[in-house]
Amino acid sequence: MNIKEVHDLFLKCKSLSIDTRKIEKDSMFFAIKGENFDANTFAQQALERGALFVVLDNASYVIDERTILVENSLETLQELAKFHRQYLKIPIVALTGSNGKTTTKELINVVLSQKFNAKATVGNLNNHIGVPLTLLSFTNETEIGIVEMGANHKKEIEFLCEIAQPDYGYITNFGKAHLEGFGGVEGVIEGKSEMYKYLLENGKVAFINLDDPIQIEKSKKIKSFTFGLHNNFADLNVQTIEANPFVVINYNGFFVKSNLIGLYNANNINAAVAIGSHFKVENTDIKSAIENYVPTNNRSQLLKKGSFEIILDAYNANPSSMAVAITNFLQLDNQNKVMILGDMFELGNESQQEHKIIVDSLKNQDKSVCYLIGKSFYENRISNENLYFFETFEDFSDFLINNKFTSQSTILIKGSRGMALERTLDFI
């Protein structure tokens, strides 16, 4: 069966799933092998739960005409997504970067939704499986698609661009994330810039932050729409930004007061404003969209618990995002400040050095008490009256049972997803 025939069957379905626990009636189920399971074994279960068709790659589990045997289910999913993208012919905005991808994607979505029937990547489904699933969620009613692309090694963005074929692209930044897979910061820059290469070769448009010299350097010769702070040469000139703690920007006389914390979120907002401006969304609608956006899922959330004000940013962390979060937090006016920082993962051979850099940046400050949690921070522990080190979260939680934070404190919680530092909320 060729990909057009698979696509014809897909169009008869109401949705697509790779998880039998989430199957909807009249859906198409793709049996994709995992490290510890073979989804082909769930073919019968998928049909019983309401799937209209099942795509599988093991002939032993073919049942009847409702089961579609292919050579490789994952590759067929990716080919189907590419075919569907070409079938819809809608404009696609793709974005990648080391930090801020998901927040920026959400902001772009709410802004463009003011004018278009826009649809974006759900959550962080941004890899070789997530991007195809995102594209296949777009329908004839979708007027513009926003696709988030993640990567932890070179050639991954190149591959995802081949599938999504974006008309527009944006790279949030080039930071110290996934250093293990990319082989260092230069590898990160090279890998993320694969999006620029695609845009250049296909005559597409890049959104460029003129405050980022790497973006300027790597995007030469590409058609672009630019934005920048105090930059009269930019297509969108942002006059002012501030954060205490919420980010407020001023452009074209419009003051946009967001619910996002920290100056590091300013460029995420600026990018969404620039993209909205490029697509002729009214300034009043851009302002309304951003001011009504409230972050979720442990991303720069401001929470109240008793007398405490908590900045919960525990979805992910890398050296770049950790450094800017700390800098921003120390600049806040609040008197009683507490930082709870967890290990940063996927740093490879750079891990010890990067954790040491964070510790060194904290040892001479006296504006906040700091609790550093995890094996990597613990191995870089030093004697300092403002720094407390815990090898495990359990050690830290035991400490909290008998030691309370000062009343009226403002608390920053930041760490990699695997640290699950949101558990701290149970002990405050």
C-alpha positions as CSV (number, residue, x, y, z in Angstrom):
1,M,0.0,0.0,0.0
2,N,1.5,3.3,-1.0
3,I,1.5,6.5,1.2
4,K,-1.4,8.1,-0.7
5,E,-3.6,5.1,0.0
6,V,-2.6,5.2,3.7
7,H,-3.5,8.9,3.7
8,D,-6.9,8.2,2.1
9,L,-7.6,5.8,5.0
10,F,-6.3,8.4,7.5
11,L,-8.7,11.0,6.2
12,K,-11.6,8.6,7.1
13,C,-10.4,8.6,10.7
14,K,-11.2,11.2,13.3
15,S,-7.8,11.1,15.0
16,L,-4.5,9.3,15.2
17,S,-2.9,7.6,18.2
18,I,0.2,5.6,19.1
19,D,-1.1,4.7,22.6
20,T,-3.9,2.2,23.0
21,R,-4.7,3.9,26.4
22,K,-5.7,7.1,24.5
23,I,-7.5,5.6,21.5
24,E,-10.6,7.4,20.4
25,K,-13.5,5.9,18.4
26,D,-12.8,5.8,14.6
27,S,-9.1,6.6,15.0
28,M,-6.0,5.3,13.2
29,F,-3.6,3.5,15.5
30,F,0.1,3.3,14.6
31,A,1.9,0.4,16.2
32,I,5.4,1.8,16.9
33,K,8.0,-0.3,18.7
34,G,9.5,1.1,21.9
35,E,12.7,0.1,23.8
36,N,10.7,-2.2,26.1
37,F,7.6,-3.2,24.1
38,D,6.3,-4.1,20.6
39,A,3.1,-2.1,19.9
40,N,2.2,-4.6,17.2
41,T,1.0,-6.9,20.0
42,F,-1.7,-4.3,20.8
43,A,-3.3,-4.4,17.3
44,Q,-6.3,-6.4,18.4
45,Q,-6.8,-4.3,21.5
46,A,-6.7,-1.1,19.4
47,L,-9.5,-2.4,17.2
48,E,-11.5,-3.5,20.2
49,R,-11.1,0.0,21.7
50,G,-12.5,1.7,18.6
51,A,-9.7,2.1,16.1
52,L,-10.9,2.1,12.5
53,F,-7.5,1.1,11.1
54,V,-4.2,-0.2,12.6
55,V,-0.9,0.4,10.9
56,L,1.7,-2.3,11.9
57,D,5.0,-3.7,10.7
58,N,4.8,-7.3,11.9
59,A,2.8,-9.8,9.7
60,S,2.2,-12.0,12.7
61,Y,-0.4,-9.6,14.0
62,V,-2.4,-8.9,10.9
63,I,-6.0,-9.5,11.6
64,D,-8.1,-8.4,8.6
65,E,-8.5,-5.6,6.1
66,R,-8.5,-3.1,9.0
67,T,-4.8,-3.9,9.7
68,I,-2.4,-2.2,7.3
69,L,1.0,-4.0,7.0
70,V,3.9,-1.7,6.2
71,E,7.7,-2.2,6.3
72,N,8.3,0.2,9.2
73,S,5.5,1.8,11.2
74,L,7.6,4.8,12.4
75,E,8.9,5.6,9.0
76,T,5.4,5.3,7.6
77,L,4.1,7.7,10.3
78,Q,6.8,10.2,9.2
79,E,6.1,9.8,5.5
80,L,2.3,10.2,6.2
81,A,3.0,13.4,8.1
82,K,5.0,14.8,5.2
83,F,2.4,13.8,2.7
84,H,-0.4,15.3,4.9
85,R,1.6,18.6,5.2
86,Q,1.8,18.8,1.4
87,Y,-1.9,17.9,1.1
88,L,-3.0,20.7,3.4
89,K,-0.7,23.4,1.9
90,I,-1.1,25.7,4.9
91,P,1.7,28.0,6.2
92,I,3.9,26.4,8.8
93,V,5.8,28.3,11.5
94,A,8.6,26.1,13.0
95,L,10.7,27.0,16.0
96,T,13.6,25.4,17.8
97,G,16.3,26.6,20.3
98,S,18.0,25.8,23.5
99,N,15.6,27.6,25.9
100,G,12.1,28.9,25.8
101,K,10.7,26.9,22.9
102,T,7.5,25.8,24.4
103,T,6.6,29.1,26.0
104,T,7.4,30.9,22.8
105,K,5.3,28.4,20.8
106,E,2.3,28.9,23.2
107,L,2.6,32.7,22.9
108,I,2.8,32.5,19.1
109,N,-0.3,30.3,19.1
110,V,-2.4,32.6,21.2
111,V,-1.3,35.6,19.1
112,L,-2.0,34.1,15.7
113,S,-5.3,32.6,17.0
114,Q,-6.6,36.1,17.3
115,K,-6.8,36.2,13.5
116,F,-6.5,32.6,12.2
117,N,-7.6,29.1,13.1
118,A,-4.2,28.3,14.4
119,K,-3.0,25.0,15.8
120,A,0.2,24.2,17.5
121,T,2.3,21.4,19.0
122,V,0.6,20.1,22.1
123,G,2.9,20.1,25.1
124,N,6.4,19.2,24.0
125,L,5.7,16.7,21.3
126,N,8.7,18.0,19.4
127,N,10.8,15.0,18.3
128,H,10.9,12.5,15.4
129,I,7.5,11.1,16.6
130,G,6.0,14.3,18.1
131,V,6.5,16.5,15.0
132,P,4.7,13.9,12.8
133,L,1.8,13.7,15.3
134,T,1.6,17.5,15.4
135,L,1.3,17.7,11.6
136,L,-1.3,14.9,11.5
137,S,-3.4,16.8,14.0
138,F,-3.8,19.7,11.5
139,T,-7.0,19.5,9.5
140,N,-8.7,21.3,6.5
141,E,-10.0,23.8,9.1
142,T,-6.4,24.7,10.2
143,E,-5.3,27.9,8.6
144,I,-1.8,28.1,10.1
145,G,0.3,25.6,12.0
146,I,3.0,26.1,14.6
147,V,5.5,23.3,15.0
148,E,8.0,23.1,17.9
149,M,11.2,21.1,17.1
150,G,13.5,19.7,19.8
151,A,16.9,18.2,19.2
152,N,19.7,16.6,21.3
153,H,22.1,15.8,18.4
154,K,23.1,17.1,15.0
155,K,21.0,16.4,11.9
156,E,17.8,16.1,14.0
157,I,16.5,19.6,13.1
158,E,17.4,19.0,9.4
159,F,15.4,15.8,9.5
160,L,12.4,17.4,11.2
161,C,12.4,20.3,8.6
162,E,12.3,17.7,5.8
163,I,9.1,16.4,7.3
164,A,7.4,19.7,8.3
165,Q,8.7,21.8,5.4
166,P,8.3,25.1,7.3
167,D,7.5,28.4,5.5
168,Y,8.8,30.3,8.5
169,G,11.4,29.5,11.2
170,Y,12.6,31.0,14.5
171,I,15.4,29.9,16.7
172,T,14.9,31.2,20.3
173,N,18.6,31.1,21.2
174,F,21.8,29.0,21.2
175,G,22.6,27.9,24.8
176,K,24.2,25.2,26.8
177,A,21.6,22.5,26.4
178,H,22.0,18.8,25.5
179,L,25.8,19.3,25.4
180,E,26.4,15.6,25.6
181,G,24.6,14.8,22.3
182,F,25.7,17.9,20.4
183,G,29.4,17.7,21.6
184,G,29.6,21.1,23.1
185,V,28.2,24.6,22.4
186,E,29.6,24.8,18.9
187,G,27.7,21.6,18.1
188,V,24.5,23.2,19.6
189,I,24.9,26.2,17.3
190,E,25.6,24.0,14.2
191,G,22.6,21.7,15.0
192,K,20.1,24.4,15.7
193,S,21.2,26.3,12.6
194,E,20.1,23.4,10.4
195,M,16.8,25.3,10.4
196,Y,18.4,28.3,8.8
197,K,20.0,26.1,6.2
198,Y,16.6,24.7,5.3
199,L,15.0,28.1,5.1
200,L,17.8,29.5,2.9
201,E,17.8,26.6,0.5
202,N,14.0,26.8,0.1
203,G,13.6,30.5,-0.1
204,K,11.6,30.7,3.2
205,V,11.5,33.4,5.9
206,A,13.3,33.5,9.3
207,F,12.3,35.6,12.3
208,I,15.6,37.1,13.7
209,N,16.3,38.6,17.1
210,L,18.8,41.4,16.3
211,D,19.9,41.4,20.0
212,D,21.4,37.9,19.4
213,P,24.7,38.2,17.4
214,I,24.7,34.5,16.7
215,Q,21.3,34.7,15.0
216,I,22.5,37.6,12.9
217,E,25.7,35.8,11.9
218,K,24.0,32.5,11.1
219,S,21.0,33.9,9.2
220,K,22.9,35.9,6.5
221,K,21.3,35.8,3.0
222,I,18.0,34.4,4.4
223,K,14.8,36.4,3.9
224,S,13.9,37.7,7.3
225,F,11.6,39.6,9.5
226,T,13.5,41.1,12.4
227,F,12.9,42.4,15.9
228,G,15.1,44.1,18.5
229,L,15.4,46.3,21.5
230,H,16.1,50.0,20.7
231,N,16.8,49.0,17.1
232,N,15.4,51.4,14.5
233,F,16.6,49.0,11.8
234,A,14.4,46.2,13.0
235,D,11.0,45.5,11.5
236,L,9.7,45.5,15.0
237,N,11.4,47.9,17.4
238,V,10.8,47.2,21.0
239,Q,11.3,50.4,23.0
240,T,11.5,49.1,26.6
241,I,11.4,45.9,28.6
242,E,11.3,45.4,32.4
243,A,10.5,42.6,34.8
244,N,9.7,42.9,38.5
245,P,8.8,40.1,38.5
246,F,6.4,40.1,35.5
247,V,7.7,41.1,32.1
248,V,6.3,44.3,30.5
249,I,7.3,45.4,27.0
250,N,6.6,48.6,25.1
251,Y,6.4,48.6,21.3
252,N,4.7,51.1,19.0
253,G,3.2,52.7,22.1
254,F,1.6,49.5,23.3
255,F,2.5,48.4,26.8
256,V,2.0,44.7,27.1
257,K,1.9,43.4,30.7
258,S,2.5,39.7,30.7
259,N,2.0,36.9,33.3
260,L,5.6,35.7,32.6
261,I,8.3,36.1,35.1
262,G,11.9,37.1,34.4
263,L,13.7,39.2,31.7
264,Y,14.7,35.9,30.0
265,N,11.0,35.7,28.9
266,A,11.2,39.1,27.2
267,N,12.5,37.7,23.9
268,N,9.8,35.0,23.9
269,I,7.2,37.7,24.1
270,N,9.1,39.9,21.5
271,A,9.2,37.0,19.1
272,A,5.4,36.4,19.4
273,V,4.7,40.1,18.9
274,A,7.0,40.1,15.8
275,I,5.4,37.1,14.3
276,G,1.9,38.5,15.0
277,S,3.0,41.7,13.4
278,H,4.3,39.9,10.3
279,F,0.9,38.2,9.9
280,K,-0.9,41.5,10.3
281,V,-2.6,40.7,13.7
282,E,-3.9,43.9,15.2
283,N,-1.7,45.4,18.0
284,T,-4.7,45.4,20.3
285,D,-5.3,41.7,19.7
286,I,-1.6,40.9,20.2
287,K,-1.7,42.8,23.5
288,S,-4.8,41.0,24.6
289,A,-3.5,37.6,23.7
290,I,-0.2,37.9,25.6
291,E,-1.8,39.6,28.6
292,N,-4.3,36.8,28.9
293,Y,-1.7,34.0,28.6
294,V,-1.0,32.2,31.9
295,P,1.9,29.7,32.0
296,T,1.3,26.2,33.2
297,N,3.2,22.9,33.6
298,N,5.9,24.2,36.0
299,R,7.1,26.8,33.5
300,S,7.8,30.2,35.2
301,Q,4.6,29.9,37.2
302,L,4.0,32.4,40.1
303,L,2.3,30.6,43.0
304,K,1.1,31.7,46.4
305,K,1.3,29.3,49.3
306,G,0.6,30.7,52.7
307,S,2.9,33.7,53.2
308,F,5.2,32.5,50.4
309,E,5.5,33.7,46.8
310,I,6.9,30.9,44.7
311,I,8.4,31.0,41.2
312,L,8.1,27.5,39.9
313,D,10.3,26.8,36.9
314,A,11.0,23.1,37.4
315,Y,10.1,21.9,33.9
316,N,13.7,21.9,32.7
317,A,17.1,23.4,33.2
318,N,20.4,23.8,31.5
319,P,23.4,26.1,32.3
320,S,22.1,29.0,30.1
321,S,18.5,29.0,31.5
322,M,19.8,28.4,35.1
323,A,22.2,31.4,34.9
324,V,19.5,33.8,33.6
325,A,17.0,32.6,36.1
326,I,19.4,33.2,39.0
327,T,20.4,36.6,37.7
328,N,16.8,37.7,37.3
329,F,15.8,36.3,40.7
330,L,18.6,38.2,42.5
331,Q,17.5,41.4,41.0
332,L,14.0,41.2,42.5
333,D,13.2,43.7,45.2
334,N,11.9,41.2,47.7
335,Q,13.8,41.1,51.0
336,N,13.7,37.4,51.9
337,K,14.8,35.3,49.0
338,V,15.3,31.5,48.7
339,M,16.7,29.5,45.8
340,I,16.0,25.8,45.4
341,L,18.1,24.6,42.5
342,G,18.4,21.0,41.2
343,D,20.9,19.3,39.0
344,M,21.1,20.0,35.3
345,F,21.0,16.8,33.1
346,E,22.4,15.8,29.7
347,L,25.6,17.8,30.0
348,G,28.0,14.9,29.4
349,N,31.6,15.6,30.1
350,E,30.8,19.2,30.8
351,S,28.5,18.4,33.7
352,Q,30.9,18.9,36.6
353,Q,32.3,22.1,35.2
354,E,28.9,23.6,34.5
355,H,27.7,22.8,38.0
356,K,30.8,24.3,39.4
357,I,30.2,27.5,37.4
358,I,26.8,27.8,39.0
359,V,28.1,27.2,42.5
360,D,30.9,29.8,42.0
361,S,28.4,32.3,40.7
362,L,26.5,32.0,44.0
363,K,29.2,31.9,46.6
364,N,29.8,35.7,46.8
365,Q,26.2,36.8,46.7
366,D,24.3,37.5,50.0
367,K,20.8,38.3,48.7
368,S,19.5,34.7,48.8
369,V,19.8,31.5,50.8
370,C,20.5,28.7,48.3
371,Y,19.6,25.0,48.5
372,L,21.4,23.0,45.8
373,I,20.1,19.4,45.3
374,G,21.5,16.5,43.3
375,K,24.6,14.5,42.9
376,S,26.4,16.9,40.6
377,F,25.8,20.0,42.8
378,Y,26.8,17.9,45.8
379,E,30.1,16.9,44.3
380,N,30.9,20.6,43.8
381,R,29.9,21.6,47.4
382,I,31.8,24.3,49.2
383,S,31.6,25.7,52.7
384,N,29.4,28.9,52.6
385,E,26.9,30.2,55.0
386,N,24.4,30.9,52.3
387,L,24.7,27.6,50.4
388,Y,23.3,24.3,51.5
389,F,24.0,21.1,49.5
390,F,21.9,17.9,49.4
391,E,22.9,14.8,47.5
392,T,19.3,13.6,47.0
393,F,15.8,15.2,47.1
394,E,15.0,12.9,50.0
395,D,17.9,14.4,52.0
396,F,16.5,17.9,51.2
397,S,12.9,16.9,52.1
398,D,14.1,15.5,55.4
399,F,15.8,18.8,56.1
400,L,12.6,20.8,55.3
401,I,10.6,18.8,57.8
402,N,12.6,20.3,60.7
403,N,13.6,23.6,59.1
404,K,11.2,26.2,57.9
405,F,11.7,29.1,55.5
406,T,11.4,32.7,56.8
407,S,7.9,34.0,56.6
408,Q,7.1,36.2,53.5
409,S,9.9,34.7,51.5
410,T,10.0,34.6,47.7
411,I,11.2,31.2,46.5
412,L,12.7,30.2,43.2
413,I,12.4,26.5,42.3
414,K,14.5,25.5,39.2
415,G,15.9,22.2,38.0
416,S,15.9,19.6,35.3
417,R,12.7,17.6,34.7
418,G,14.2,14.5,36.2
419,M,14.7,16.2,39.5
420,A,11.0,16.8,39.9
421,L,11.5,19.7,42.2
422,E,7.8,20.6,42.2
423,R,7.7,18.0,45.0
424,T,9.1,20.8,47.2
425,L,5.7,22.4,47.3
426,D,4.5,19.5,49.5
427,F,7.0,20.6,52.2
428,I,6.5,24.3,52.2
